[in-house]
Structures are given as C-alpha cells and as structure tokens.
Amino acid sequence: MCVVGGGYTGLWTALAVKEREPSARVVLLEAATCGSGPSGRNGGFVHGYWASLAELVSLLGRDSALQLARAGERVVPGVRALGAEDVWLREGGMLMVSASPAQDAAVEHAVAAAAAAGVAEQAVPLDGEALAARVRSPVFRRGVFFRDGATVQPARLVRALRRRVLDVDVELHEHSPAGFRNGEVTTPRGRVRTAEVVVAINAAATGWRPVARHVTNFGSYVVLTEPVPHLLEEIGWTGGEAIVDGRMFLHYFRTTDDGRVLMGSGSGPIGFRGKLDARFTGDGATAARAEHGLRRLLPGLADARIERAWGGPIDVSADHLPFFKTVPGTRRVHYGVGYSGHGVGPSWLGGQILASLATGRDDEWTALPLATRDVPSLPPEPLKRIGGGLVRSAIMAVERADEDGRRAPLPARVGAALPRLFGMEIGTR
C-alpha cells in the first residue's frame, strides 16, 4: 500500500493501516519533509465535532450529527496515546465567545442545539461573569464552553507521528514528489507498484479533478507573541482554553506552554483552480488582521510584542466538513480532503476512515457521515473564486461594522446574505 502525503492525514493513515494489518507493507511518500505544509504550521487546536453540533444537525440530521460528534471524542485520546509531553498536549477545553452583539446568536445557537439533542453538558453557557472567570476582556459579552477541546504544538505532533510510523516499519521516503497512474506511483527516484493508493495531500489536492468541484483553498494566518505569562495572569487566562469568536471568518486564539499567545485569522486569500502560490504564506494584510484581532479582543495584551507571523492554505469544502472517498471507477485510489481549517483533530478520524477503505473494511469508520454523505458542489471556476471573494468581502464588511457599533452599508448586507439565499456556505466556520 502507498500513502501519498506526509502530513497529519497521511501519517495517521499509515499508523491505522499497520494497526489493522501489522504485516502490511506500507510505503509513505512525502514531496518535502513530513509536516512541511499546513500540518506543521497550524493553530494547534485539537477537537472533534461537539463545538459544531448546531451546524451538523442542520447538515446531517440529529442522529448522524451525534454519531459523528461521539466518534470525535476519540480524537484527543488518540493524540494522548502518542505522549502528551512530546506534543505539548493541553486539555483545557474550548470556548466560543461573543465579542459583538451580532455574535450572541452563534453562542445561543450552540447552547440550544446541544440541549435539543439531549447533550446539554457538551455546551455549557457562560454569562459575562462566568466567562471572565476564565479570561477577562472588556469586549467579551458571553460564551459557551466545550469540554471537548485541547491544544498541541503542531510541529511536535508531526514529529511524534513521524517517529511512530518509523517504529512500526512504515517505509518513509521524504523529498519524493509523487504521481500515480494505473496502480503505479512514480517519483523522480523510483516507482511503487501497489494495489491501494491513499492520496493525503489536502490543500494541494484542490485542483485534482475528483475533488475540484467540492473544495477550494483559503489562506489562514497567525501571529505569535513573545512570552507574556505575567499578562496572562493579569487577565486570568491560565486554564489553557482554546478560544474562537462568533464571527463567520473567525479569530482563533490560544496560549502556549511557554506563555505566548497565538492569534489566527481565517480571512486570507482565496485560491484559483487549486494553485498554491506565495499569497498563502506571505500575505501581510491577513497577518495584520490577525494582529488587529489580538489587540481588539485582548487589550490586556497591548504590551505583548509580536515575534512571528506566518500563514498557510486550508482546504475548504462546500459544507465545511471533510470527506473521504474512493475515486469512482476504481477500487484502489482513496482520498481525504476538505478539513476547512479544523483538521488537526479530524485528521485522526480521517486516518481511521482511509485505513478502513484501503484495507477493504466495512466498519464503524466507513459508516461515518464523513465517508457516506453526498458532498455538495461549489460553482465552477472562475465563479468559485470571483463569487467567493465578493461574498467574503461583504461578510467581512458587515462584521467590521458590527464590531465598531455601526450599521453596514446596504450592498455589504445584501452580499453577506447571498450564501443563505442560495443554500451555500462561504467562510471558515
């Protein structure tokens, strides 16, 4: 069996195959080094799907939503099994906060959906006082706490996975860009003849014909402060909670083991025909938006100096859920894509699903909605990029106006409403 891609999905898949069939020969090919793409440069949020239950119920129905959320509870234990000390695993749960009047609805919807599904304990409402007990900010209005949530140092997680696949005798070949055709995978230095191929290249796959109509790339950027443990003490953010706000193009932020704060913004450039260019790693405007979010949301960190900023592409599916399939007309080419900015945790689920597909199993993993649902399509290019860009700009204008306490211009409000009118999702939530 050959796995193409040495990020989280490929590494988890290789491990899961060896767990199912210890004698299987597994070859893993990576174009650069393991984790050199988004797997090594993300925000490090690790969670399943309880925080997305409201959206899941509307997409999948109650029973399937609960099935997926319960499967996602196994993500953090799967990471924990690698060794918490190696990956800086911190199990502090996750907060969604409202930082403007328009964001209150997102918090309320999350709480109501969990209660309606009979799992109120998965989304605990926090009023202003209870939220301030976890993190103090003058702009935080209310929140909801999800116990299903943790953080890791993403590159450390890649290294731990890399060590583990080598320990179980996976044949790893880095600096080996691959192509495949008719059961043969080729690299500049050789070829692999195999009965099963798993394509696990995520954002790099968005121009690939089997998935191109269902996924696009967005840029996501983070900024990282110097160590400021004394400032974190002052605002009471010492529990290690991962935090997101209630925007469509959300801010996501967390602390690190050495007392830094990472702030991310999923408002970067949109891809075209799957091309990954310098905009996804060097867009100063998006990094500036991430820093602006830090200063606005956490003014108690005004004195924290930004030390680094970086970005990368995320593969966004039409319904914001990943999907794992076998290429139609084949029994041997399997793939996973579409994590939509939430891939650190769900990549573990993806590894289980792809391993079962590649080993011919019909089991609890291949029965998950991530493998069975019909994935909606996005418009064809160039409409996908042009339309997505226009709608995104309108939504961002509405969000900025709300945060500033003013009403957005009519064209922005109309543009922001277009996705709902056409039954589409545009964004990173």
C-alpha positions in Angstrom: 0.0 0.0 0.0 1.2 3.5 -0.8 0.2 6.6 1.1 1.0 9.9 -0.7 1.4 12.8 1.7 3.3 13.1 5.0 1.1 15.5 6.9 -1.3 14.5 9.6 -3.7 12.6 7.4 -1.1 10.5 5.7 0.8 9.8 9.0 -2.4 8.8 10.9 -3.5 6.7 7.9 -0.2 4.8 7.8 -0.4 4.1 11.5 -4.0 3.0 11.3 -3.2 0.6 8.4 -0.4 -1.0 10.5 -2.8 -1.4 13.5 -5.3 -3.2 11.3 -2.8 -5.3 9.4 0.6 -5.4 11.1 2.2 -7.4 8.3 1.1 -5.0 5.6 3.9 -3.3 3.6 3.1 0.5 3.8 5.2 3.0 1.8 4.7 6.7 2.6 5.9 9.3 0.1 6.3 13.0 1.0 7.2 15.6 -1.5 9.3 17.6 1.0 9.6 16.7 4.7 6.8 15.5 6.9 4.7 18.4 8.2 6.3 21.0 6.0 2.9 22.1 4.8 -0.1 23.2 6.8 0.3 20.2 9.3 3.4 21.9 10.8 2.1 25.5 10.8 -1.5 25.5 12.0 -3.1 26.9 15.2 -2.8 23.6 17.1 -6.5 23.3 18.1 -7.4 19.6 18.7 -11.1 18.8 18.9 -13.8 16.7 17.4 -17.3 17.9 16.5 -19.2 18.8 19.6 -18.5 22.5 19.0 -20.0 22.2 15.6 -23.2 20.3 16.7 -25.5 23.1 15.7 -24.2 23.1 12.1 -24.0 19.3 12.0 -27.7 18.8 12.9 -28.8 21.1 10.1 -26.5 19.3 7.6 -26.8 15.7 8.6 -29.8 15.3 10.9 -29.7 14.7 14.6 -28.7 11.0 14.7 -25.9 11.3 12.2 -24.7 14.5 13.9 -24.5 12.7 17.3 -22.8 9.7 15.6 -20.0 12.0 14.3 -19.6 14.0 17.5 -19.3 10.8 19.6 -16.7 9.4 17.2 -14.8 12.7 17.5 -14.5 12.1 21.3 -11.8 9.6 20.4 -9.5 12.2 18.8 -7.9 13.6 21.9 -7.2 10.1 23.4 -5.6 9.2 20.1 -3.2 12.1 20.4 -2.7 11.5 24.1 -1.5 8.0 23.2 1.5 9.5 21.4 2.8 11.0 24.7 1.5 14.3 26.0 4.9 15.6 26.9 6.3 15.3 23.3 3.4 17.3 21.7 2.6 19.9 24.4 -0.9 18.5 24.7 -3.0 20.7 27.0 -6.6 19.6 27.6 -8.2 22.8 28.6 -11.4 22.6 26.6 -12.6 25.2 24.1 -14.5 28.5 24.4 -16.7 30.2 21.9 -17.1 33.8 22.8 -19.3 36.6 21.6 -17.4 39.8 21.0 -20.2 41.9 19.5 -24.0 41.9 19.5 -24.2 40.0 16.2 -22.1 37.2 17.6 -24.5 36.5 20.5 -26.6 34.3 18.2 -23.8 31.9 17.5 -23.3 31.3 21.2 -27.0 30.9 21.8 -27.4 28.5 18.8 -24.6 26.3 20.1 -26.2 26.0 23.5 -29.7 25.4 22.2 -28.6 22.8 19.7 -26.9 20.7 22.4 -29.9 21.0 24.7 -32.3 20.0 21.9 -30.1 16.9 21.1 -30.2 15.8 24.7 -26.5 16.6 25.3 -26.6 19.9 27.2 -23.5 19.0 29.1 -21.5 19.3 25.8 -22.1 23.1 25.5 -22.1 24.9 28.8 -23.4 28.5 28.6 -21.3 31.2 30.3 -22.6 34.6 31.2 -20.3 37.6 31.4 -19.2 36.9 34.9 -18.6 33.1 34.4 -16.6 33.9 31.2 -14.5 36.5 32.9 -13.5 33.8 35.5 -11.7 32.0 32.6 -10.5 35.0 30.6 -11.1 38.7 31.1 -11.7 41.0 28.2 -13.9 44.2 28.0 -15.4 43.1 24.7 -16.4 39.6 25.7 -20.2 39.5 26.2 -20.9 35.8 26.9 -19.7 32.4 25.8 -20.1 28.7 25.7 -17.6 26.1 27.0 -17.0 22.8 25.2 -15.1 20.3 27.2 -14.1 18.6 24.0 -11.0 20.6 23.2 -7.2 20.7 23.6 -4.2 22.3 22.0 -0.8 20.9 20.8 2.4 22.3 19.3 1.7 21.3 15.7 5.2 20.5 14.6 5.9 18.5 17.7 2.8 16.4 16.8 4.1 15.8 13.3 7.5 14.7 14.7 5.8 12.3 17.2 3.8 10.8 14.4 6.8 10.5 12.1 8.7 8.7 14.9 5.8 6.3 15.4 5.4 5.4 11.8 9.1 4.5 11.6 8.7 2.5 14.8 6.1 0.3 13.1 8.2 -0.2 10.0 6.4 2.1 7.6 8.8 2.8 4.7 9.0 6.6 4.7 10.5 8.4 1.7 10.8 12.2 2.1 11.7 14.6 -0.8 9.8 12.3 -3.1 7.1 14.1 -5.0 4.7 11.5 -6.4 2.4 11.0 -9.3 0.2 7.9 -9.9 -1.5 6.1 -12.7 -2.9 2.6 -13.2 -1.8 1.3 -9.8 1.7 2.6 -10.1 3.1 5.6 -8.1 6.1 7.2 -9.6 8.7 9.6 -8.0 11.9 11.1 -9.5 13.9 8.3 -8.0 11.7 5.3 -8.4 8.3 3.8 -8.5 5.9 1.9 -6.3 3.6 -0.8 -7.7 0.7 -1.2 -5.3 -2.9 -2.5 -5.0 -4.0 0.5 -2.9 -3.2 4.2 -3.1 -4.2 6.8 -0.5 -4.0 10.4 -1.5 -3.5 12.5 1.6 -2.3 15.9 0.3 -5.2 18.0 1.5 -4.9 21.6 0.3 -2.6 20.6 -2.5 -5.4 18.4 -3.9 -7.9 21.1 -4.6 -7.1 21.3 -8.3 -7.4 17.5 -8.7 -10.3 16.5 -10.8 -12.1 14.1 -8.4 -12.4 16.8 -5.8 -12.1 20.2 -7.6 -15.8 20.9 -7.7 -16.2 20.3 -3.9 -13.4 22.2 -2.4 -11.3 25.4 -2.6 -8.4 27.0 -0.8 -8.4 29.9 1.7 -5.4 31.4 3.4 -5.2 31.4 7.2 -2.6 33.4 9.1 -1.4 33.5 12.7 0.7 35.9 14.8 2.6 34.8 17.8 3.6 37.0 20.8 6.7 36.9 22.9 6.3 35.0 26.2 3.9 37.0 28.4 3.0 34.8 31.3 2.6 37.8 33.7 0.0 39.4 31.3 -1.9 36.1 31.1 -2.1 36.0 34.8 -3.5 39.5 34.9 -6.3 38.7 32.5 -6.9 35.3 34.2 -6.3 33.2 31.1 -4.4 30.4 32.8 -6.5 27.3 32.1 -5.2 26.6 28.6 -8.6 27.0 26.9 -8.6 27.3 23.1 -10.8 30.2 22.1 -12.8 31.2 19.0 -15.1 34.1 18.5 -18.5 34.0 16.9 -17.6 35.6 13.5 -18.0 33.8 10.2 -14.3 34.5 9.4 -13.4 33.6 12.9 -10.5 34.6 15.1 -8.9 31.6 16.9 -6.5 32.1 19.8 -4.7 30.1 22.4 -1.8 30.1 24.8 1.3 28.0 24.6 3.3 26.1 27.1 5.9 28.8 27.2 3.4 31.6 27.9 2.9 33.0 24.4 -0.4 33.8 22.7 -1.2 32.7 19.2 -3.9 34.6 17.3 -5.2 33.4 14.0 -7.5 34.9 11.3 -9.1 32.7 8.6 -9.6 35.7 6.3 -6.8 35.2 3.8 -6.8 34.9 0.0 -8.9 32.5 -2.0 -7.3 30.1 -4.3 -7.9 29.6 -8.0 -8.0 26.1 -9.7 -6.1 24.7 -6.7 -3.0 26.7 -7.3 -0.9 27.3 -4.1 1.2 30.4 -4.5 3.0 32.9 -2.3 -0.2 34.6 -1.2 -0.9 31.7 1.1 2.4 32.1 3.0 3.3 35.8 2.7 0.1 37.9 2.8 0.9 40.8 5.1 -2.7 42.1 5.1 -4.1 38.9 6.5 -1.4 38.8 9.2 -2.2 42.4 10.1 -5.9 41.4 10.5 -4.8 38.7 12.9 -2.8 41.2 14.9 -5.7 43.6 14.9 -7.9 40.8 16.3 -5.4 40.2 19.1 -5.4 43.9 20.1 -9.1 44.3 19.9 -10.2 41.1 21.6 -7.5 41.0 24.3 -6.5 44.6 25.1 -4.9 43.4 28.2 -2.1 42.1 26.0 -1.4 45.5 24.4 2.2 45.4 25.6 2.8 41.9 24.1 5.2 42.2 21.2 4.5 40.2 18.1 7.6 38.0 17.3 6.4 36.0 14.3 3.7 35.7 11.7 3.0 33.0 9.2 0.3 31.6 7.0 -0.8 28.6 5.0 -3.6 27.2 2.8 -6.7 25.5 4.2 -8.9 23.2 2.1 -12.4 24.4 2.5 -15.3 22.1 1.4 -18.7 23.3 0.3 -20.3 22.3 3.6 -17.2 22.8 5.8 -16.8 19.1 6.6 -14.0 16.9 5.3 -14.9 13.9 3.1 -13.2 10.6 2.5 -13.9 8.6 -0.6 -12.7 6.2 -3.2 -12.3 7.6 -6.7 -15.3 6.5 -8.8 -14.5 3.7 -11.3 -11.6 2.5 -9.1 -11.3 0.2 -6.1 -7.8 1.3 -5.2 -7.4 5.1 -5.1 -8.7 6.7 -1.9 -8.5 10.2 -0.7 -9.5 12.7 2.0 -9.8 16.5 1.8 -11.9 19.5 2.9 -10.9 19.9 6.6 -11.9 23.6 6.4 -9.4 24.8 8.9 -10.3 22.2 11.6 -8.0 19.4 10.5 -5.7 18.7 13.5 -8.3 16.6 15.3 -10.4 15.3 12.4 -7.3 14.1 10.6 -7.2 11.3 13.2 -10.7 10.3 12.2 -9.6 10.6 8.5 -6.8 8.3 9.1 -9.1 5.7 10.6 -11.6 6.0 7.6 -8.9 5.9 4.9 -7.2 2.9 6.6 -10.5 1.0 6.6 -11.2 2.0 3.0 -7.7 0.9 1.9 -7.9 -2.4 3.7 -11.4 -3.2 2.3 -13.3 -2.9 5.6 -16.9 -2.0 6.1 -16.9 -0.8 9.7 -17.8 1.9 12.1 -15.3 4.3 10.4 -16.6 3.8 6.8 -20.1 4.3 8.2 -19.4 7.8 9.4 -21.1 10.7 7.5 -17.6 11.9 6.6 -17.4 8.9 4.3 -21.0 8.3 3.3 -22.7 11.7 2.7 -23.1 13.3 -0.7 -20.8 16.3 -0.8 -22.3 19.5 -2.3 -20.6 21.2 -5.2 -19.2 24.7 -5.4 -19.7 26.8 -8.6 -17.2 26.2 -11.4 -14.2 28.5 -11.9 -13.9 31.4 -12.3 -17.2 31.9 -10.5 -16.0 30.0 -7.4 -13.2 32.5 -6.9 -14.9 35.6 -8.0 -18.2 34.9 -6.2 -16.5 33.6 -3.1 -14.3 36.7 -3.0 -17.2 39.1 -3.3 -19.3 37.4 -0.7 -16.4 37.1 1.7 -15.6 40.8 1.3 -19.3 41.7 2.1 -19.3 39.4 5.2 -16.1 41.0 6.5 -17.5 44.5 6.0 -20.6 43.5 7.9 -18.6 42.0 10.7 -16.3 45.1 11.0 -19.3 47.4 11.1 -20.9 45.3 13.9 -17.7 45.3 15.9 -17.5 49.1 15.5 -21.1 49.6 16.6 -22.4 50.8 13.3 -24.7 49.5 10.5 -23.0 48.1 7.4 -23.8 49.7 4.0 -26.7 48.1 2.2 -24.5 46.5 -0.6 -22.4 44.7 2.1 -25.6 43.4 3.9 -27.0 42.2 0.6 -23.8 40.5 -0.4 -23.4 38.8 3.0 -26.9 37.3 2.7 -26.3 35.8 -0.7 -24.9 32.4 0.5 -28.0 31.7 2.6 -30.3 32.7 -0.3 -28.6 30.1 -2.5 -28.2 27.5 0.3 -24.4 27.8 0.3 -21.8 28.1 3.0 -19.0 30.6 2.4 -16.3 31.1 5.1 -14.2 29.2 7.6 -16.7 28.2 10.3 
